[in-house]
Amino acid sequence: MKTIFRFLSLSLLLAGMVAVGTTDGFAQDPCADTDGQTAVYTKFTSIYNKTALAEMESALATGKEFLEKYGACETLKEQIDFVKPHVTRLETAVPGEKKRLELAPFFQRFDAAIGKEPGPGSKNADEVYAAGKEILTRQPDNLNIIVPLGLVGLYESYKNNNKFADDTIKYAQ
């Protein structure tokens, strides 16, 4: 008899907990949460067109949050149609910006070594090749680096400096 009462009381308790849980779940309609919608959308619109990496990442996260929470709301169709293409754009722009920031020191080093007037008078051929090769390890098809490396080696050969002759031939091909 004790076992039956324990079983019945446990099942009643479990049924009560399930009933409370389902009513709480139905009470939270994201389409009715206008304050939350406005807050997330306003945050997104204030940072979606920024160019700093941290702001771009924040805009991407905020846009994804908006679409995840409120993407099924018919009343927000205009806002959803505005956010979707920007989230898609940011998904490709954020990795590109990370790569650009990673390569920026090498490009600055390369540009400084080339100088304003590259040519036979350049005295930084070693530095040009060092920075250029660093860039080419990450972007092997970058013609903006390959062509100058070939030319710098050619210009150095005019000064009877054949140190870069093999590299010049390789980049010329």
C-alpha positions in Angstrom: 0.0 0.0 0.0 2.9 2.3 0.9 4.4 1.8 -2.5 1.2 2.6 -4.3 0.8 5.9 -2.5 4.5 6.8 -3.1 4.0 6.1 -6.8 0.8 8.1 -7.1 2.2 11.1 -5.2 5.4 11.1 -7.3 3.3 10.9 -10.5 1.1 13.8 -9.3 4.1 15.9 -8.5 5.7 15.2 -11.9 2.5 16.0 -13.7 2.3 19.3 -11.8 5.9 20.2 -12.7 5.2 19.4 -16.4 2.1 21.6 -16.4 3.9 24.5 -14.9 6.8 24.2 -17.3 4.5 24.1 -20.4 2.6 27.2 -19.3 5.8 29.1 -18.7 7.1 28.1 -22.2 3.9 29.3 -23.9 3.9 32.6 -22.1 7.2 33.7 -23.7 6.3 34.8 -27.2 9.3 36.6 -28.8 7.0 38.4 -31.3 5.2 40.1 -28.4 8.5 41.3 -26.9 8.6 44.7 -28.5 11.1 46.1 -26.0 13.5 43.3 -26.7 13.0 43.6 -30.5 13.6 47.4 -30.4 16.7 47.0 -28.2 18.4 44.4 -30.4 17.4 46.1 -33.7 18.6 49.5 -32.5 21.9 48.0 -31.4 22.4 46.4 -34.8 21.5 49.5 -36.7 24.0 51.6 -34.7 27.0 49.3 -35.6 26.2 47.4 -38.8 28.2 49.7 -41.0 31.3 50.2 -38.9 34.6 49.1 -40.2 36.6 48.2 -37.1 36.9 44.5 -36.6 35.5 44.5 -33.0 32.4 46.5 -34.1 31.9 44.2 -37.2 32.0 41.1 -35.0 29.6 42.7 -32.6 27.2 43.7 -35.4 27.4 40.1 -36.8 26.6 38.6 -33.4 23.7 41.1 -32.8 22.3 40.5 -36.3 22.4 36.7 -35.8 20.7 37.2 -32.4 18.0 39.3 -34.0 17.3 36.8 -36.8 17.4 33.9 -34.4 15.0 35.4 -31.9 12.6 37.4 -34.1 13.2 35.9 -37.6 9.8 34.2 -37.6 7.8 37.3 -36.7 5.6 38.6 -39.5 5.3 42.0 -37.9 9.1 42.5 -38.3 9.3 41.6 -42.0 10.9 45.0 -43.0 13.5 44.8 -40.2 14.3 41.2 -41.0 14.7 42.0 -44.7 17.1 44.8 -43.7 19.2 42.7 -41.3 19.5 39.5 -43.4 21.7 40.9 -46.2 23.9 42.7 -43.8 24.5 39.6 -41.7 25.4 37.7 -44.9 27.8 40.6 -45.9 29.4 40.6 -42.4 29.9 36.8 -42.4 32.2 37.2 -45.4 33.7 40.6 -44.3 34.8 39.6 -40.8 37.2 36.9 -41.9 38.5 39.1 -44.7 39.2 41.9 -42.2 40.9 39.5 -39.8 43.2 38.4 -42.7 43.8 42.0 -43.7 44.8 43.0 -40.2 47.1 39.9 -40.0 48.9 40.9 -43.2 49.0 44.7 -42.5 52.4 44.7 -40.8 54.0 42.8 -43.7 52.5 45.1 -46.3 53.7 48.2 -44.3 57.1 46.6 -44.2 57.0 45.9 -47.9 55.8 49.3 -48.9 58.5 51.0 -46.7 61.2 48.9 -48.3 60.0 49.6 -51.8 60.0 53.3 -51.0 58.3 56.0 -53.1 60.6 55.5 -56.1 61.3 51.8 -56.7 63.9 51.2 -59.2 67.6 50.8 -59.8 68.3 53.2 -56.9 66.5 51.0 -54.3 68.8 50.1 -51.4 66.4 47.8 -49.6 66.2 44.8 -51.9 66.8 42.4 -49.0 64.0 43.9 -47.0 61.6 43.9 -50.1 62.2 40.2 -50.6 61.9 39.3 -47.0 58.6 41.1 -46.6 57.3 40.0 -50.0 58.0 36.4 -49.3 56.2 36.6 -46.0 53.1 38.0 -47.8 53.4 35.3 -50.5 53.4 32.5 -47.9 49.9 33.7 -47.0 48.7 34.9 -50.4 50.6 33.0 -53.0 48.8 34.4 -56.0 49.1 38.1 -55.1 50.3 39.8 -58.3 50.8 43.1 -56.5 53.7 41.4 -54.7 55.0 39.0 -57.4 55.6 41.6 -60.1 57.5 44.1 -57.8 59.7 41.2 -56.6 60.5 40.3 -60.1 61.4 43.9 -61.0 63.5 44.5 -57.9 65.6 41.5 -58.8 65.9 42.8 -62.3 67.0 46.2 -61.1 69.5 44.6 -58.7 71.0 42.7 -61.6 71.7 46.0 -63.3 74.0 46.8 -60.4 75.8 43.4 -60.8 74.0 42.0 -57.7 72.9 38.6 -58.8 71.8 37.5 -55.3 68.1 37.6 -56.4 68.5 36.2 -59.9 66.8 32.9 -59.1 63.9 34.6 -57.4 63.6 37.1 -60.2 63.3 34.3 -62.8 60.8 32.4 -60.6 58.5 35.4 -60.1 58.9 36.5 -63.8 57.4 33.1 -64.9 
